[in-house]
Amino acid sequence: MIRPVRVLSLYEGFFAGGARILHSDVVAGLARDGSQQHRVLSLTSAARRDASLQLARDDTRFRRLRAAGVAIDAFDRIAGDRPLAPEDFTVDELTRAAELFAETDVVLSLKEQPLSLVVALQRAGLLPDRPIAACLHRSDPTHSGPALGWLADAAASGAVTATIACAESTSTAYARAGVAPATSWVIDNGIDTRRFRPGTRAERRRVRAGLGIPESAPVIMLAARFDAMKDPGLFLRAVAGHARRSPETHYVVCGAGMTAANPAFVALRSESGVGAEVPLHALGLREDMPELYRAADVVALTSAFGEASPLCLVEGAASGAVPVTTDVGDAARVVEGFGLVTSRNEDAIVAAWGEALRHRTTLRAAALGARGRLDRRRMIDDYRGAIAGLLLPSVMAA
């Protein structure tokens, strides 16, 4: 009997983020069909975010992987503002990592930050000869800090044999930054269209009622963490301008740090001119994103850099909200035919939101018509093919 292909994924940690959601979906999907045996090694067991300590075991992605039968190992460390450097690992951690690498056929690194472990193993002479692919999710690798150097060095030495990018812009940006592995793939993001689906009128009414939003009010939503990359200040300045034109509109922000409990968010709201009279619902980190998208008319993205193929745009579109985005990464290509692209200017964003609301019926129909190409089953099949491709050179050599 032929045993399943053994795949080890490296995570920096378990905390909220689109890349972690996507990669965990891939791993769970591939593990369920039995052709591959997946395991995860997390470099940390907790993360410090928004002045709180978040345990990996409490994270939704962690629980979903465990439910899919994926074994998870974690070092007893806390993820903070900077990734672990190669010199940070202990002898015991390197020994355990080398054992896990030796027991696997293919290694996938979720983004470039966990590659510090690969560099450390290589320096210590403990790195088994296994194909390693870095799964990349940024369009501006210069914001990766020292991790970009670890990736470039590991690719140059042959330790990292391939990259799997979620967008053409990502693949191009990393190539320009000097990352030159032997093989590269581009696999577009996909989502679970069973979870992200349009809501019934009763569902929309229920969700809106829970938020204190009238059934007839336009709703514009930003799903993003409080981070300079997402440029929440630009979104809030656009809210201030749009609210003057359309005072009946409600605005929803959700994501880590997007809450009145975050003093920086409160200060930015004030600086941006969003008064207390503006119905802005700051919900913070939520686990009911499908329901929130169903209650929205527009899903906005105002990111300044770093985006590749933003999940929020396709999740919102598959749920019936019209995407309106700045031109970052592959966002324009992702929403082509059912969304709007705007410049990074609050007046232009206000105008685009207005256009999206005026033409919502037509754009919503187009978005729902694109659900087939947004589904994650295509993405999972593509990853299955990439993993087979990673194994092919070693099979041929044998």
C-alpha positions as CSV (number, residue, x, y, z in Angstrom):
1,M,0.0,0.0,0.0
2,I,1.4,3.4,-1.0
3,R,1.5,5.7,2.1
4,P,0.2,9.3,1.9
5,V,2.5,12.2,1.1
6,R,3.7,13.7,4.3
7,V,3.6,17.5,4.4
8,L,4.9,19.8,7.2
9,S,3.7,23.5,7.3
10,L,5.7,26.1,9.2
11,Y,3.7,28.8,10.9
12,E,5.1,31.9,12.7
13,G,2.2,31.5,15.0
14,F,-1.6,31.3,15.3
15,F,-3.2,34.8,15.2
16,A,-5.7,36.5,12.9
17,G,-4.7,37.2,9.3
18,G,-5.8,36.4,5.8
19,A,-2.7,34.3,4.9
20,R,-3.2,32.1,8.0
21,I,-6.9,31.6,7.1
22,L,-6.1,30.7,3.5
23,H,-3.2,28.3,4.3
24,S,-5.2,26.6,7.0
25,D,-8.0,26.1,4.6
26,V,-5.6,24.5,2.1
27,V,-4.0,22.2,4.8
28,A,-7.4,21.1,6.2
29,G,-8.7,20.5,2.6
30,L,-5.8,18.4,1.6
31,A,-5.7,16.5,4.8
32,R,-9.4,15.4,4.5
33,D,-9.1,13.5,1.3
34,G,-6.5,11.1,2.7
35,S,-3.9,11.4,-0.1
36,Q,-1.7,13.6,2.0
37,Q,-0.8,13.6,5.7
38,H,-0.4,17.1,7.1
39,R,1.3,18.4,10.2
40,V,2.0,21.9,11.4
41,L,5.0,23.3,13.4
42,S,4.3,26.7,14.9
43,L,7.3,28.6,16.1
44,T,5.2,30.1,18.9
45,S,2.4,28.9,21.2
46,A,1.0,32.4,21.8
47,A,0.9,35.9,20.3
48,R,0.9,39.3,21.9
49,R,-1.6,41.4,20.0
50,D,-3.4,44.6,20.9
51,A,-2.0,44.5,24.5
52,S,-3.4,41.0,25.1
53,L,-1.9,37.6,25.0
54,Q,-3.7,35.3,22.5
55,L,-3.1,31.5,23.0
56,A,-2.6,29.5,19.8
57,R,-5.0,26.8,21.1
58,D,-7.8,29.4,21.2
59,D,-7.3,30.5,17.6
60,T,-10.0,29.5,15.1
61,R,-7.4,28.3,12.6
62,F,-5.8,26.1,15.2
63,R,-9.1,24.5,16.2
64,R,-10.1,24.0,12.5
65,L,-6.9,22.2,11.7
66,R,-7.2,20.0,14.8
67,A,-10.7,19.1,13.8
68,A,-9.4,18.1,10.4
69,G,-7.0,15.6,12.0
70,V,-3.9,17.8,11.5
71,A,-1.2,17.3,14.2
72,I,0.2,20.6,15.6
73,D,3.5,21.1,17.4
74,A,4.4,24.5,18.9
75,F,7.5,25.9,20.5
76,D,6.9,27.5,23.9
77,R,7.4,31.0,22.7
78,I,5.4,34.2,22.3
79,A,5.0,35.9,18.9
80,G,5.7,39.6,19.2
81,D,6.6,42.6,17.0
82,R,9.5,40.9,15.3
83,P,10.0,37.4,13.9
84,L,12.3,34.9,15.5
85,A,15.8,35.2,14.1
86,P,18.0,32.1,13.3
87,E,20.1,32.7,16.4
88,D,17.1,32.7,18.7
89,F,16.4,29.0,18.5
90,T,17.6,26.6,21.2
91,V,19.4,23.4,20.6
92,D,16.3,21.4,21.8
93,E,14.1,23.4,19.3
94,L,16.5,22.7,16.4
95,T,16.7,19.0,17.3
96,R,12.9,18.7,17.4
97,A,12.5,20.6,14.2
98,A,15.1,18.4,12.4
99,E,13.2,15.3,13.6
100,L,9.9,16.7,12.1
101,F,11.6,17.6,8.8
102,A,13.1,14.1,8.6
103,E,9.7,12.6,9.0
104,T,8.2,14.6,6.2
105,D,8.3,14.6,2.4
106,V,7.6,18.3,1.7
107,V,7.9,21.4,3.8
108,L,5.7,24.5,3.2
109,S,6.5,27.7,5.0
110,L,3.6,30.1,5.6
111,K,5.2,33.3,4.5
112,E,8.9,34.0,4.8
113,Q,9.1,34.6,8.6
114,P,9.3,30.9,9.6
115,L,12.3,30.5,7.3
116,S,14.5,31.7,10.1
117,L,14.2,28.1,11.3
118,V,15.4,26.7,8.0
119,V,18.4,29.0,8.0
120,A,19.1,28.0,11.6
121,L,18.9,24.3,10.8
122,Q,21.2,24.8,7.8
123,R,23.8,26.7,9.8
124,A,23.8,23.9,12.4
125,G,24.1,21.2,9.8
126,L,20.8,19.7,10.8
127,L,18.6,20.4,7.8
128,P,17.4,17.2,6.1
129,D,17.3,17.2,2.3
130,R,13.6,17.9,1.7
131,P,11.9,20.1,-0.9
132,I,10.8,23.4,0.8
133,A,8.4,25.9,-0.7
134,A,7.8,29.4,0.7
135,C,4.1,30.3,0.4
136,L,4.1,34.1,-0.2
137,H,1.2,36.5,0.4
138,R,2.6,40.1,0.0
139,S,3.1,42.4,-2.9
140,D,5.8,44.5,-1.2
141,P,8.4,42.2,0.3
142,T,10.5,45.1,1.5
143,H,8.1,45.4,4.5
144,S,9.1,41.8,5.5
145,G,12.1,43.1,7.5
146,P,14.9,40.5,7.9
147,A,12.7,37.7,6.7
148,L,13.2,38.7,3.1
149,G,17.0,38.1,3.6
150,W,16.3,34.7,5.1
151,L,14.2,33.8,2.1
152,A,16.7,35.1,-0.5
153,D,19.6,33.3,1.2
154,A,17.7,30.1,1.6
155,A,16.6,30.2,-2.1
156,A,20.2,31.0,-3.2
157,S,21.6,28.1,-1.2
158,G,19.0,25.7,-2.6
159,A,17.4,25.1,0.8
160,V,14.2,26.7,-0.4
161,T,13.4,25.0,-3.8
162,A,10.2,26.8,-4.8
163,T,7.8,29.6,-4.1
164,I,4.0,29.5,-4.2
165,A,2.6,33.0,-4.6
166,C,-1.0,33.9,-4.2
167,A,-0.8,36.7,-6.9
168,E,1.1,37.6,-10.0
169,S,2.1,40.8,-8.3
170,T,3.6,38.8,-5.4
171,S,5.6,36.6,-7.6
172,T,7.0,39.6,-9.6
173,A,7.8,41.6,-6.5
174,Y,9.8,38.8,-4.9
175,A,11.7,38.1,-8.1
176,R,12.6,41.8,-8.3
177,A,13.8,41.6,-4.6
178,G,16.3,38.9,-5.5
179,V,14.4,35.8,-4.6
180,A,15.2,33.2,-7.3
181,P,14.2,29.6,-6.4
182,A,14.4,26.8,-9.0
183,T,10.6,26.7,-9.3
184,S,7.7,29.1,-8.7
185,W,3.9,28.8,-8.9
186,V,1.1,31.4,-8.8
187,I,-2.1,30.0,-7.2
188,D,-5.0,32.4,-6.8
189,N,-6.8,32.5,-3.5
190,G,-10.0,30.7,-3.1
191,I,-12.7,30.7,-0.4
192,D,-15.3,28.4,1.0
193,T,-18.4,29.6,-0.9
194,R,-20.6,27.4,1.3
195,R,-19.7,29.7,4.3
196,F,-19.4,32.9,2.3
197,R,-22.8,33.1,0.5
198,P,-25.5,35.7,0.0
199,G,-27.9,36.1,2.9
200,T,-31.6,35.9,2.9
201,R,-33.6,39.0,3.7
202,A,-34.3,37.5,7.2
203,E,-30.6,36.8,7.8
204,R,-29.7,40.4,6.8
205,R,-32.4,41.8,9.0
206,R,-31.3,39.7,12.0
207,V,-27.6,40.6,11.7
208,R,-28.3,44.3,11.2
209,A,-30.7,44.3,14.1
210,G,-28.0,42.9,16.3
211,L,-25.7,45.8,15.3
212,G,-28.4,48.4,15.6
213,I,-28.5,49.1,11.9
214,P,-31.8,49.8,10.1
215,E,-32.8,47.3,7.4
216,S,-32.9,50.0,4.7
217,A,-29.6,51.8,5.6
218,P,-26.6,51.5,3.3
219,V,-23.7,49.7,5.0
220,I,-20.0,50.0,4.1
221,M,-17.7,47.6,5.7
222,L,-13.9,47.4,6.2
223,A,-12.5,44.1,7.3
224,A,-8.9,44.7,8.3
225,R,-6.6,44.9,11.3
226,F,-5.5,48.2,12.7
227,D,-2.2,48.5,10.8
228,A,-0.5,51.0,8.6
229,M,-0.6,48.5,5.8
230,K,-4.4,48.7,5.8
231,D,-4.4,52.5,6.2
232,P,-7.4,52.8,8.5
233,G,-6.8,56.6,8.6
234,L,-7.7,56.8,4.8
235,F,-10.8,54.8,5.4
236,L,-11.9,57.0,8.3
237,R,-11.3,60.2,6.4
238,A,-13.4,58.8,3.6
239,V,-16.1,57.9,6.1
240,A,-16.1,61.5,7.4
241,G,-16.6,62.8,3.8
242,H,-19.1,60.2,2.8
243,A,-21.2,60.7,6.0
244,R,-21.6,64.4,5.1
245,R,-23.2,63.3,1.7
246,S,-25.0,60.3,2.9
247,P,-25.8,60.6,6.7
248,E,-28.1,57.5,6.6
249,T,-25.1,55.2,5.8
250,H,-23.7,53.0,8.5
251,Y,-20.0,52.0,8.6
252,V,-18.7,48.7,10.0
253,V,-15.0,48.1,10.9
254,C,-13.8,44.8,12.2
255,G,-10.4,43.3,12.8
256,A,-7.7,43.2,15.4
257,G,-7.4,46.7,17.0
258,M,-10.5,48.1,15.2
259,T,-12.3,48.8,18.5
260,A,-13.0,51.7,20.9
261,A,-10.9,49.7,23.4
262,N,-7.8,50.6,21.3
263,P,-6.7,54.2,22.2
264,A,-4.9,54.5,18.9
265,F,-8.1,53.7,17.0
266,V,-10.1,56.3,19.1
267,A,-7.4,58.9,18.5
268,L,-7.3,58.2,14.7
269,R,-11.1,58.4,14.5
270,S,-11.0,61.9,16.1
271,E,-8.1,63.0,13.9
272,S,-10.0,61.8,10.8
273,G,-13.0,64.0,11.5
274,V,-15.5,61.1,12.2
275,G,-17.7,62.7,14.8
276,A,-19.8,60.9,17.5
277,E,-22.9,61.4,15.3
278,V,-21.5,59.2,12.5
279,P,-22.8,55.6,12.9
280,L,-19.5,53.8,12.9
281,H,-19.6,50.3,14.4
282,A,-16.1,49.3,15.6
283,L,-16.4,45.6,16.3
284,G,-12.8,44.5,16.8
285,L,-11.8,40.9,16.0
286,R,-14.8,38.8,15.0
287,E,-15.4,35.1,14.2
288,D,-18.8,35.7,12.4
289,M,-17.4,37.2,9.2
290,P,-19.8,35.5,6.8
291,E,-22.8,37.0,8.6
292,L,-21.2,40.4,8.7
293,Y,-20.5,40.4,5.0
294,R,-24.1,39.4,4.3
295,A,-25.3,42.5,6.1
296,A,-23.0,44.8,4.1
297,D,-23.7,46.6,0.8
298,V,-20.0,47.5,0.1
299,V,-16.8,45.8,1.3
300,A,-14.1,48.4,1.2
301,L,-10.3,48.1,1.1
302,T,-8.0,51.2,1.5
303,S,-4.6,49.4,1.9
304,A,-1.5,51.4,1.1
305,F,0.9,48.5,0.4
306,G,1.7,44.8,1.0
307,E,-1.6,43.4,-0.3
308,A,-1.4,40.5,-2.8
309,S,-4.8,39.0,-3.4
310,P,-7.0,40.3,-0.5
311,L,-9.4,37.7,0.8
312,C,-11.9,40.3,2.2
313,L,-12.7,41.3,-1.4
314,V,-13.7,37.9,-2.6
315,E,-15.3,36.9,0.7
316,G,-17.5,40.0,0.5
317,A,-18.3,39.6,-3.1
318,A,-19.3,35.9,-2.7
319,S,-21.6,37.1,0.1
320,G,-23.3,39.8,-2.1
321,A,-21.3,42.9,-1.1
322,V,-19.7,45.1,-3.8
323,P,-15.9,45.4,-3.5
324,V,-14.4,48.8,-3.7
325,T,-10.6,48.8,-3.4
326,T,-7.5,50.8,-3.9
327,D,-5.1,49.5,-6.6
328,V,-2.8,47.3,-4.5
329,G,-1.4,43.9,-5.5
330,D,-3.8,41.9,-7.7
331,A,-6.9,43.6,-6.2
332,A,-7.9,45.2,-9.6
333,R,-7.6,41.8,-11.3
334,V,-9.5,40.1,-8.5
335,V,-12.5,42.3,-8.7
336,E,-12.6,42.9,-12.4
337,G,-16.2,42.6,-13.7
338,F,-17.9,43.0,-10.3
339,G,-16.1,45.6,-8.3
340,L,-14.6,49.1,-8.4
341,V,-11.0,50.3,-8.2
342,T,-10.2,53.8,-6.8
343,S,-7.1,55.9,-6.2
344,R,-5.8,56.5,-2.7
345,N,-7.6,59.7,-2.2
346,E,-10.6,60.1,0.2
347,D,-12.6,62.1,-2.3
348,A,-12.2,59.5,-5.0
349,I,-13.1,56.8,-2.5
350,V,-16.2,58.6,-1.4
351,A,-17.2,58.9,-5.1
352,A,-16.5,55.2,-5.7
353,W,-18.6,54.2,-2.7
354,G,-21.5,56.3,-4.0
355,E,-21.2,54.7,-7.4
356,A,-21.2,51.2,-5.9
357,L,-24.3,51.9,-3.9
358,R,-26.1,53.4,-6.9
359,H,-25.3,50.4,-9.1
360,R,-25.4,47.8,-6.3
361,T,-28.0,45.6,-7.9
362,T,-26.0,45.1,-11.1
363,L,-22.7,44.8,-9.4
364,R,-24.1,42.4,-6.8
365,A,-25.4,40.1,-9.6
366,A,-22.0,40.1,-11.3
367,A,-20.3,39.3,-8.1
368,L,-22.6,36.4,-7.3
369,G,-22.1,35.2,-10.9
370,A,-18.3,34.9,-10.2
371,R,-18.7,32.7,-7.2
372,G,-17.5,29.6,-9.2
373,R,-14.1,31.0,-9.9
374,L,-13.7,32.2,-6.3
375,D,-14.3,28.8,-4.7
376,R,-11.5,27.2,-2.7
377,R,-11.8,23.8,-4.3
378,R,-9.9,25.0,-7.3
379,M,-7.2,26.5,-5.0
380,I,-6.8,23.2,-3.1
381,D,-6.5,21.2,-6.3
382,D,-3.8,23.6,-7.5
383,Y,-1.9,23.2,-4.2
384,R,-2.1,19.4,-4.5
385,G,-0.6,19.7,-8.0
386,A,2.2,22.0,-6.7
387,I,3.1,19.5,-3.9
388,A,3.3,16.7,-6.4
389,G,5.5,18.9,-8.5
390,L,7.8,19.5,-5.6
391,L,8.2,15.8,-5.1
392,L,8.8,15.1,-8.8
393,P,12.6,16.0,-8.9
394,S,13.3,13.7,-6.0
395,V,11.3,10.8,-7.5
396,M,13.1,11.2,-10.8
397,A,16.5,11.3,-9.0
398,A,15.6,8.1,-7.2
